[in-house]
Amino acid sequence: MSKAIEVKNVNATYGKLPVLHDINFSVNKGDIVYILGGNGSGKSTLIKTILGLIKPKSGSIEIMGQPSTQKIISKYIGYVPQTTFVERDFPITVEEIIQLECNLARQCDLGVSGHLSTFDSEHLLKRKLSNLSGGEFQKVLIARALVTKPDILIMDEPTNNLDQEALEDLITLLDKINKQGKTIIIVTHDETVVRQVDADVKIFELKNSYLNILKKTI
Amino acid sequence: MDLIELLQEPFMLRAIYGGIIIAIITSSLGVFITLKKQSYISDGIAHASLAGIAAGILLSFQPILLAMVVAVLMAIFITYFRKRTSIAIDSLIGISYSFLFALGILIINLSPGFKPELFSFLFGSILGITWSDITISVIVFFIIIVALKFLYKKLLYATFDPEAAYIRGINTEALEYFLNILTSVVIIISIKIVGVILVTALLVIPATAAKLLAQKFSQMIPISIIFGLISMLIGIFASYFIDTPPGATVVIVEGILFLLVFLISKLRAN
């Protein structure tokens, strides 16, 4: 099966401290992959390295069979950052956030409100970012990532701030997105989330800078 | 002299034209600087420029031009090292601008005698603004208009969510260089109004007031400009009639209006 992402012998450091140690893994097209890891395990560094935000000290990354560049990343990847990484008091509405993505990507799958309506959230469109709950904001960021019709969706700690009901909605939504043929990579510290998903997802565990456990189920 | 007579005085007309242009420039650029939480960078650049001003006064050669060179180099230095050093960026700015400000004081000490022009750079002298000052401001005004027309969406995205902006294909580092260099140019041309010490207020106060009032981002720049213009005009006229330093008066008016906006926003939230 052809690969969506292939990470080969990647090493990364933070200052002089090694954070990623000889990481090798690949994600097939259409897979759902969970990358598990506790605080300081290097999972955020791994995701930022795949996204081109951190340059690896050595090794290489291929996306859809091509060497990773900003252009390739922009073409194939939709990114859902941690909600805590975005300033919540930024004076911007949901409509402006999604419209901005549409304008810069020069495409707008299902229109500005289309993906929000798939999780019954089109009523959020005129709301200010500061008036959204954590779960609502998460949905907005997912909708923003989907308007560009990415082949690969990478989500950083998407389950933070979600209650059980919102979490179940998210898992259902990811399953739905995956059935459209999209590859999904989810980075999380929360093993309980992984226990709730279908057994046929891939789970990588990152521990002490090593990607040392590869399981099919948890 | 009443208001009608005052408005016919060439020095007052120049002050009003210059003040309006500077208010529009600083209030619009200030939106991005404030939302990026970079007001300390503009403060650092303003203080560092004293080294250039002092060198200009000592050499009797274009203090504003030399200040601009120092400010632009400081902007490039900060932007370059921001992601390339383990030293916290606020510490880096604090060290570099303190050094350059101190260097400015040492250079001033080298040139003998009383230096009245130094006071105009430190505290501003809007009533002494010249047509060539206004011409330079108009050029920068058009650069900002063009930049906003072509880079508005990219600047907004890079300000709101820099990592996602990079993944969307935006050259966030180039944008940051552009924004910081433009900020340094705007700071230097605004020094004539309020001086080195207070210039950051023109960038930060209108934009912060706009942030409290705006219901969406598209309202931010218009509100910031209106706030900046009102404060500037009230400040200029008030300083003339009550005989106070114009730069400081403009900033005091901005502070009072900001307090009003803050109270309104609190009342509205409740």
Chai-1 contact restraints between the chains, C-beta under 6 A:
chainA,res_idxA,chainB,res_idxB,connection_type,confidence,min_distance_angstrom,max_distance_angstrom,comment,restraint_id
A,G15,B,S86,contact,1.0,0.0,6.0,A-B,restraint_1
A,L51,B,I167,contact,1.0,0.0,6.0,A-B,restraint_2
A,L53,B,E163,contact,1.0,0.0,6.0,A-B,restraint_3
A,I73,B,I167,contact,1.0,0.0,6.0,A-B,restraint_4
A,S74,B,R168,contact,1.0,0.0,6.0,A-B,restraint_5
A,S74,B,G169,contact,1.0,0.0,6.0,A-B,restraint_6
A,Y79,B,A164,contact,1.0,0.0,6.0,A-B,restraint_7
A,Y79,B,I167,contact,1.0,0.0,6.0,A-B,restraint_8
A,P81,B,E163,contact,1.0,0.0,6.0,A-B,restraint_9
A,P81,B,A164,contact,1.0,0.0,6.0,A-B,restraint_10
A,V86,B,D161,contact,1.0,0.0,6.0,A-B,restraint_11
A,F90,B,F160,contact,1.0,0.0,6.0,A-B,restraint_12
A,P91,B,K211,contact,1.0,0.0,6.0,A-B,restraint_13
A,P91,B,A214,contact,1.0,0.0,6.0,A-B,restraint_14
A,P91,B,F217,contact,1.0,0.0,6.0,A-B,restraint_15
A,P91,B,M220,contact,1.0,0.0,6.0,A-B,restraint_16
A,I92,B,F217,contact,1.0,0.0,6.0,A-B,restraint_17
A,T93,B,K216,contact,1.0,0.0,6.0,A-B,restraint_18
A,E96,B,K216,contact,1.0,0.0,6.0,A-B,restraint_19
A,E96,B,F217,contact,1.0,0.0,6.0,A-B,restraint_20
A,L100,B,Y157,contact,1.0,0.0,6.0,A-B,restraint_21
A,N103,B,K153,contact,1.0,0.0,6.0,A-B,restraint_22
A,L104,B,K153,contact,1.0,0.0,6.0,A-B,restraint_23
A,L104,B,R168,contact,1.0,0.0,6.0,A-B,restraint_24
